[in-house]
Amino acid sequence: QLQASGGGLVQAGDSLTLSCAASGRTVSSNVMGWFRQAPGKKREFVAASSWSGGTTYYADSVKGRFTISRDNDKNTLLLKMNSLKPEDTAVYHCAADRSSRRTYTAADYFKRGTYEYWGQGTLVTVSS
């Protein structure tokens, strides 16, 4: 089970860190990612980390502002969000793939279908 937390109401330009805690299973060998869904829009890719944490990917809209990281000792995935914008307002979901230590193409990290397990999400609201 994945549980995202850390969302809240912030002002444009503020920072926020989201956490995704895994329970019932270890995710240290899984690819993990963050997706978000704004009201009335489709769920979109935000960021992803290879199972080792050595490779990360970002959507163009968040590149340079968001940082994904993982603490495998704590079985946790993090998303540090800086310089938040109103368009970042969304429910943020964390996700993990099914396989252990699997290698994907770069394009696969961006696809919802790569991820088997999903958390319920945490709401981030950025006011202007």
C-alpha positions as CSV (number, residue, x, y, z in Angstrom):
1,Q,0.0,0.0,0.0
2,L,1.2,3.5,-0.9
3,Q,0.1,6.5,1.1
4,A,1.0,10.0,-0.1
5,S,1.0,12.9,2.4
6,G,2.3,16.5,2.7
7,G,-0.1,18.3,0.5
8,G,-1.7,21.6,1.6
9,L,-2.6,25.1,0.6
10,V,0.4,27.3,-0.2
11,Q,1.0,30.6,-2.1
12,A,2.7,30.9,-5.4
13,G,6.5,30.8,-5.0
14,D,6.3,28.6,-1.9
15,S,7.8,25.2,-1.4
16,L,6.3,21.9,-0.3
17,T,7.6,18.4,0.1
18,L,5.4,15.4,-0.5
19,S,6.1,12.0,1.0
20,C,5.0,8.6,-0.1
21,A,5.2,5.8,2.4
22,A,5.0,2.2,1.4
23,S,3.6,-0.3,3.8
24,G,3.2,-4.1,3.6
25,R,6.0,-4.4,1.1
26,T,9.4,-2.9,0.4
27,V,9.8,-0.7,-2.6
28,S,13.6,-0.4,-2.6
29,S,13.7,-2.4,-5.8
30,N,10.9,-0.7,-7.6
31,V,10.6,2.1,-10.0
32,M,8.5,4.8,-8.4
33,G,6.9,7.9,-9.7
34,W,4.6,10.9,-9.0
35,F,1.6,11.7,-11.1
36,R,-0.9,14.5,-10.6
37,Q,-4.5,15.2,-11.6
38,A,-5.9,18.6,-11.8
39,P,-9.7,19.2,-11.7
40,G,-11.2,18.3,-15.0
41,K,-8.0,17.1,-16.4
42,K,-6.3,13.7,-17.1
43,R,-3.7,12.3,-14.7
44,E,-0.3,13.4,-15.9
45,F,3.3,12.4,-15.2
46,V,5.3,14.5,-12.9
47,A,8.5,12.7,-12.0
48,A,10.0,9.2,-11.6
49,S,13.0,7.5,-10.1
50,S,14.7,4.3,-11.2
51,W,14.8,1.6,-8.5
52,S,18.3,2.6,-7.5
53,G,17.5,6.3,-7.4
54,G,20.4,6.9,-9.8
55,T,18.2,8.0,-12.7
56,T,15.4,10.5,-12.5
57,Y,12.9,11.9,-15.0
58,Y,10.7,15.0,-14.9
59,A,7.9,16.5,-16.9
60,D,9.0,19.6,-18.7
61,S,6.5,21.7,-16.7
62,V,8.3,20.9,-13.4
63,K,11.9,20.4,-14.5
64,G,14.2,22.6,-12.4
65,R,11.6,23.2,-9.7
66,F,10.8,19.7,-8.5
67,T,13.2,17.1,-7.2
68,I,12.3,13.4,-6.7
69,S,14.3,11.3,-4.2
70,R,13.9,8.1,-2.3
71,D,14.9,6.9,1.1
72,N,15.0,3.2,0.8
73,D,15.9,2.7,4.5
74,K,12.5,4.3,5.3
75,N,10.7,2.8,2.3
76,T,9.7,6.3,1.3
77,L,9.6,8.4,-1.9
78,L,9.8,12.2,-1.7
79,L,8.9,15.0,-4.0
80,K,10.4,18.4,-3.2
81,M,8.5,21.1,-4.9
82,N,9.9,24.6,-5.2
83,S,8.7,27.8,-6.8
84,L,5.1,26.5,-6.9
85,K,2.7,27.9,-9.4
86,P,-1.1,28.0,-9.5
87,E,-1.0,25.5,-12.4
88,D,0.7,23.0,-10.0
89,T,-2.6,22.7,-8.2
90,A,-3.7,19.0,-8.3
91,V,-4.0,15.8,-6.4
92,Y,-0.6,14.2,-6.4
93,H,-0.4,10.4,-6.5
94,C,2.7,8.2,-6.0
95,A,3.1,4.9,-7.8
96,A,5.3,1.9,-8.0
97,D,5.9,-0.7,-10.6
98,R,5.4,-4.4,-10.1
99,S,8.8,-5.8,-10.9
100,S,12.0,-5.9,-9.0
101,R,15.0,-4.0,-10.3
102,R,13.6,-3.8,-13.8
103,T,15.2,-1.7,-16.4
104,Y,12.9,0.4,-18.6
105,T,13.4,2.7,-21.6
106,A,13.2,6.4,-20.7
107,A,9.8,6.7,-22.3
108,D,8.4,3.9,-20.1
109,Y,8.9,6.0,-17.0
110,F,6.4,8.6,-18.2
111,K,3.7,6.0,-18.9
112,R,0.9,5.3,-16.4
113,G,0.9,1.6,-17.5
114,T,4.4,1.1,-16.2
115,Y,3.1,1.5,-12.6
116,E,1.1,-1.3,-10.9
117,Y,0.6,0.2,-7.4
118,W,-1.0,3.6,-6.7
119,G,-1.5,5.7,-3.6
120,Q,-4.7,7.6,-3.0
121,G,-3.1,11.0,-3.4
122,T,-2.6,14.2,-1.5
123,L,-4.1,17.6,-2.6
124,V,-1.8,20.5,-3.3
125,T,-3.4,23.9,-3.8
126,V,-1.4,26.8,-4.9
127,S,-3.0,30.3,-4.7
128,S,-1.9,33.2,-6.8
